[in-house]
Amino acid sequence: MRRAQHKVTKHIVAIKTYDKKNLQDKETQMAVHREINTLSDLWHPNIMKLHEVVDQRTHVHLVMELCQGMSIYHHIKKVPNQRLDESLCKFIFRQLIKGMAYMHSKGYAHRDLKLDNILMDPSTKQIKIIDFGFSLKAGKDDRLNVYCGTPHYMDPDLVRKVPYNGPAADVWACGIILYIILVGKLPFFGEFEADLFRKIQSGKFTAIPAEIGGQSVRHMFKQIFEVDPARRVTAEQLLQHSWLAEAKGEADECKSGSKSDR
């Protein structure tokens, strides 16, 4: 990723360059195509923007929004107990869910949500969702059978390797992200992968310490970590949950834009 400036407008952007010599295998080609196709159709304040694609003989250049800050993963490594204040967690999570609700309404699933793929501006606390290499079109009733993502963020259907619902799997991963930044540890932990997957399939997450949060957030986690994807809360429904409603106004300035804003 390189920083660049438009010669005429002086607008600062980031340029992600792919050498076509490294795009020989079909899986890598598909990842690049998915990223381009998805981001070309999305325009939201909490999703990294793709401005232009420059396809040359030897390279493909993605001209993207220059996002400030670092990943939330690196941010929490620097704070005490590796967790954030509940008010900041609400602000971050509301932005994340607004981005996901928008993405799902457009018919897409991210499929690789994790702390590493969310950037946060340290001054404004605004977030940007990045890395859309696994994203694809996925309706609310579609079932997918390509298994991807990071084990600790996978939902029960993914770890069982049965056809899964993309948006529902995204919501589960959002819950993992919130639990980590609020509590400072993983909701599902196993000494080895089979043990981890067994706990994920049970949906019984590690109890939140009494001094952290109230009943509202515990109720929300139960809705998120619902094993049955058909009964799991959606991103749109999460925005109406009482715990996030308390944060309304903090993140409301992050309004969804339109392509005419470009």
N, C-alpha and C positions, 0 to 999 in steps of 0.2 A: 504494500500500500504506500503510495507516494502523495505528498501534498503538492497541489498545483494551483495556478491562478489563471483565470481567463484573461486573455490579452486585452480584450475590449471592455468587458464589464468589471474586470478586477475581482470577480467573485472567486473565493477560495473554495476549492473542492478537493476530494481525495480520489486518486486514480488507482484502481485495482487492475493489474495487468496479468494476463495469462499468456504464457509462451505456448504456441500451438504444438511445439515439439513435445510438450508435457501433457497434451490432451489427446494422446493416442488411444488410450483405453476407453471403452464405451461408458463405464461408470463415471469417470471424471468428466467426460463430455456431457453426460446427462445432468450432473450436478451443476455445471456452469449454465446449461440451458434452463434448468429449473430456476436457478437464482435470477436469471435475466427475465424469464417469462413472468415469474411471480412479482418481482419488484417493478416491472413495467406496468403492472396493473394496480399497484398499491400506492397510496399517497396519504400518509397519516403522520402526525407530529411525533409519534412514538416508534415509528418504523424508519430505518435508514432509507433515504431516498436514492433512487437511481435516476440520474439526469439524462444520460446518453450512453450509447454503446458505440465504440469505434472499432470496426472489424477490419484489420489490416491483413496482409498476406501472411505474416509470421506471428502476429500477436492480436489478442482481443483486449481492448481497454474498456473498463467499466468506469464511467465518470460518475462519482457518487458524492453524496453529502459528506462534508467533513464534520465528523462528530467529535465533540469535546469529551475529555475525561478518560476513565479506564473502566474495565469490566467490573461489575459488582463483586465478582469473585475476588479480584485483587483488592477491591476497596475494603471488604469485610476482614481480609487478612490483616489489615492495619488498625482495626478498632478493638477496644477491650472486649474480651469474651467472644470475639468474632461474631457479634450480633448487633443489630441496630435498634434504636428507640422505636417503640410501637408507632408513634406518629409518623416517623420517616418510613417505616415499613408500609403503612397505609398509603402514603403518598406514592411510593414506588409501585406497590401492588395495583393500585387503582390505574396508574398509567399503563402497566403491563396488561391488565385485563381489558382496558379500553382498546389497546392495540390489537389484542387477540379477538375481541368481539368484532372489531372492524374487519380484520382479516378473515374470520370465519363467515361474516356476512357477505364477503366477496367470493366465498366458495373455496378458500384455501386453508390448508393446515401447515404449520411450521415444521413440526416433527423433530426438532432438535433444540427445544428450549432448555436452557441451563444458565447458571450464573455467568459463565464465560461469554454467553451470547447476548448479554444485556450491558450496554454501556451507560454510565451515569456521569453527567456533568457535575463536578464537585461543588461548584458555586450555586447552581440553580436546582440541583437534584433531579433535573429532567433526564429521562431515560430514552434510549434508542435500542430497539430490537434489531439484531444483526444476524448474519450467516443464514442465508436461505437456500443453501445447497441441497437440503433434503425436502424442501417445501414442494407442494403440489396441489392441484385442484382436488378438493375432497368435500363433497356435500355432507350434510348432517346425517344422512342415512347410508352413506357409502361405507363399505368395508374394505380396508387395505390389507395387503399381504406382503409388503416389503418391510422388513423389520430393521429399524434404524434407531439411532439415538444413543444416549448414555445410560447404562444399566440402572443407576440410582434414580433416574428421572422417568423410567418406563412405567407404564400402567400395567395392571394385571393381565390384560389381553396380550400386550406386547411381550411380556416375559413368558407367557404360556405359548407364544407363537401361534396364536389363532387370529383369524381376520379381526381387525380392530377399527375403531372409529377415530379418524384423525383429529377432529376438533376436541373430542372427549379426552384423547391422549394428551393434547396440548394443555387442557385444563388441569389434568393430574400433574403435569410437569410444572405448571404455574404454582400449584399447591406446594410442591417440593421446594421451589425457590422461596416462597414466602416463609415456609417453616424454617428453612436454614437461616434466613436473615433475621427472623424474629426470635428464634430459640437458640441459634448458634450451633446446631447439630442437625444430623439427618433424621427424618421421621422414620425411615426404614433402614436398618443397618444389619448386615450379616458378616460373619467372619469369612465366608466364602460365598461365591455367586449363588449357589443353590439355596443357601440359607437366606440370602437377601431376597431372592425371587419368591421363596415360600412366604416370607413376611409381607412382601408387596401384594401377593395374591390374597392374603388374609384381610388386607385393608386396615389392620390394627396398627396404627402409628404409635410411636413412643409418646407417652403422656407428657404434656407441656407442664413445666414446673409451675407451681401455684402462684409464684410471684410475677409470672409473665402473662399478660393479657387477661381477658375476662371470659365469661361464658359465650359471648357473641362470636369471638374468633374460634373457640373450640367447636361451636356448632358449625361454623363455616368449613372448618377442616373436615368434619364428618361428611359434609355434602360433597366436598371436593374428592375425598378419598373413598368415595362410594365405588365398590368393586364392579357393580353393574354399570356399564357406560350409558345405558338407556335411562338410568335413574340418576346419573351424576349431574350435578348442577352445570349449566352452560356458562360461558363467559358473559353473555348478555344478562343472565339471571344473577350472576355474581355482583354485577354493578348495582343491583338493587338490595343486596344484603345489608343488614343493619350495621355490620362492622365497617363496611366500606362507605355506607351512607354517612357515617360520622366524619369521613374524610372528604365528603363532597364540598367543593369550593376550593380545596387545596389543589386538586388536579384538574378542575374544570376549565382552566385556561388552556389545557391541551386539547383543543378542538380539532376534530377531523377536518382536513382540508380537502380541496378538490383539485383535479389536474389543471383546472383553469388558473390556479394560483401560481403555476410554474413561471 
